[in-house]
């Protein structure tokens, strides 16, 4: 079942984020800051966090935001995170989460959705496997590639 996150799901979501962290090769997660961000997102009506529950566990999540383009005034939805563990029917769950967010965007009058993807290692080098898998997912879901993300270390 896919549903909006509520405060009773917080610990289950954190367990799922641990899976996400391990899957994408992130060394650590600042849980205190993350919980603060999640709670703030639950308050704002232009943010949505949805979770997929199976057998009492959160096995996937997605985060979306309603925004407005400043140069043409069009509302759009931004998918900032989407995850489902591969061992738990990852691609099917991810597609369900993606479709669910896009339905919310549509209901809120959005003209398009924008999915942001970036991932790099500790040396700021791209994580190609992750990026290629993500590119495949989004193109299969009907998205077009329209840009790039850049990162610059500031401690040089």
C-alpha positions as CSV (number, residue, x, y, z in Angstrom):
1,X,0.0,0.0,0.0
2,X,1.2,3.5,-0.9
3,X,0.3,6.3,1.5
4,X,1.3,9.7,2.7
5,X,3.9,9.6,5.5
6,X,2.6,10.3,8.9
7,X,4.5,10.7,12.2
8,X,3.8,7.1,13.2
9,X,5.8,5.9,10.2
10,X,8.9,7.8,11.1
11,X,10.9,4.9,12.5
12,X,9.9,2.6,9.7
13,X,11.0,5.3,7.2
14,X,14.4,5.7,9.0
15,X,14.9,1.9,8.6
16,X,14.2,2.2,4.9
17,X,16.6,5.1,4.6
18,X,19.3,2.9,6.2
19,X,18.7,0.5,3.3
20,X,18.9,3.4,0.9
21,X,22.1,4.6,2.4
22,X,23.7,1.1,2.1
23,X,22.4,0.6,-1.5
24,X,23.8,3.9,-2.9
25,X,27.0,3.7,-0.9
26,X,26.5,6.7,1.5
27,X,28.7,6.3,4.6
28,X,26.4,8.0,7.1
29,X,23.1,9.8,7.6
30,X,22.6,12.6,10.0
31,X,19.4,11.2,11.5
32,X,18.7,14.2,13.8
33,X,18.8,16.6,10.8
34,X,16.9,14.2,8.6
35,X,14.1,13.9,11.2
36,X,13.9,17.7,11.5
37,X,13.6,18.0,7.7
38,X,10.9,15.3,7.5
39,X,8.8,16.9,10.3
40,X,9.1,20.3,8.5
41,X,8.0,18.6,5.2
42,X,4.9,17.2,6.9
43,X,3.8,20.7,7.9
44,X,4.1,22.3,4.5
45,X,1.4,21.6,2.0
46,X,3.7,22.0,-1.0
47,X,5.8,19.0,0.1
48,X,4.7,15.3,0.0
49,X,6.5,12.3,1.3
50,X,4.9,9.0,0.4
51,X,5.8,5.5,1.5
52,X,5.2,2.0,0.3
53,X,4.4,-0.4,3.1
54,X,4.6,-4.2,2.8
55,X,4.3,-6.6,5.7
56,X,4.4,-3.8,8.3
57,X,7.6,-2.3,6.9
58,X,8.4,0.8,4.7
59,X,10.0,-0.7,1.6
60,X,10.2,2.4,-0.5
61,X,9.7,6.2,-0.3
62,X,9.5,9.2,-2.5
63,X,9.7,12.9,-1.9
64,X,8.0,15.6,-4.0
65,X,7.6,19.3,-4.0
66,X,5.2,21.7,-5.7
67,X,7.0,24.6,-7.3
68,X,6.4,27.4,-9.9
69,X,8.7,28.2,-12.7
70,X,9.7,31.9,-12.4
71,X,10.1,32.6,-16.1
72,X,6.8,31.2,-17.4
73,X,4.6,30.9,-14.3
74,X,3.9,27.2,-14.8
75,X,3.5,25.0,-11.8
76,X,5.5,21.9,-11.7
77,X,6.3,19.0,-9.4
78,X,9.8,18.1,-8.4
79,X,10.8,14.6,-7.5
80,X,13.8,15.0,-5.2
81,X,14.1,11.4,-3.8
82,X,12.7,8.1,-4.8
83,X,13.8,4.7,-3.5
84,X,12.8,1.1,-3.2
85,X,15.2,-1.7,-2.3
86,X,15.9,-3.9,-5.3
87,X,15.4,-7.1,-3.2
88,X,11.9,-5.9,-2.4
89,X,10.6,-5.6,-6.0
90,X,12.5,-2.3,-6.5
91,X,11.6,-1.3,-10.0
92,X,7.8,-2.1,-9.5
93,X,7.7,-0.2,-6.2
94,X,9.7,2.7,-7.6
95,X,7.3,3.0,-10.6
96,X,4.3,3.0,-8.3
97,X,5.8,5.7,-6.1
98,X,6.7,7.8,-9.2
99,X,3.3,7.4,-10.7
100,X,1.7,8.3,-7.3
101,X,3.7,11.5,-7.0
102,X,2.9,12.5,-10.6
103,X,-0.8,11.9,-10.0
104,X,-0.5,14.3,-7.0
105,X,1.3,16.9,-9.2
106,X,-1.5,16.6,-11.8
107,X,-4.2,17.0,-9.2
108,X,-2.4,20.2,-7.9
109,X,-2.4,21.7,-11.4
110,X,1.2,21.0,-12.4
111,X,2.2,21.1,-16.1
112,X,5.1,18.8,-15.8
113,X,7.3,17.0,-13.3
114,X,11.1,17.3,-12.9
115,X,13.1,14.5,-11.4
116,X,16.5,15.5,-10.0
117,X,19.3,12.9,-9.9
118,X,22.9,13.2,-8.8
119,X,25.2,10.9,-6.9
120,X,29.0,11.1,-6.4
121,X,31.7,9.5,-4.3
122,X,33.9,11.0,-1.6
123,X,36.2,12.4,-4.3
124,X,33.2,14.1,-6.1
125,X,33.4,11.6,-8.9
126,X,30.1,10.5,-10.5
127,X,28.7,7.1,-9.3
128,X,28.1,5.9,-12.9
129,X,26.3,2.6,-12.1
130,X,23.7,4.5,-9.9
131,X,23.3,7.2,-12.5
132,X,22.9,4.7,-15.4
133,X,20.3,2.7,-13.4
134,X,18.5,5.9,-12.6
135,X,18.6,7.2,-16.2
136,X,17.2,3.9,-17.4
137,X,14.3,4.1,-14.8
138,X,13.3,7.6,-15.7
139,X,13.5,7.2,-19.5
140,X,11.4,4.0,-19.2
141,X,8.9,6.1,-17.3
142,X,8.6,8.5,-20.2
143,X,11.0,11.3,-19.0
144,X,13.4,13.2,-21.2
145,X,16.9,14.2,-20.3
146,X,16.9,18.0,-20.1
147,X,20.1,19.0,-18.2
148,X,23.0,18.2,-16.0
149,X,24.0,18.5,-12.3
150,X,27.4,19.8,-11.3
151,X,29.3,19.6,-8.1
152,X,32.3,21.6,-6.9
153,X,34.3,20.9,-3.7
154,X,34.6,24.1,-1.8
155,X,37.4,23.0,0.6
156,X,40.2,23.3,-1.9
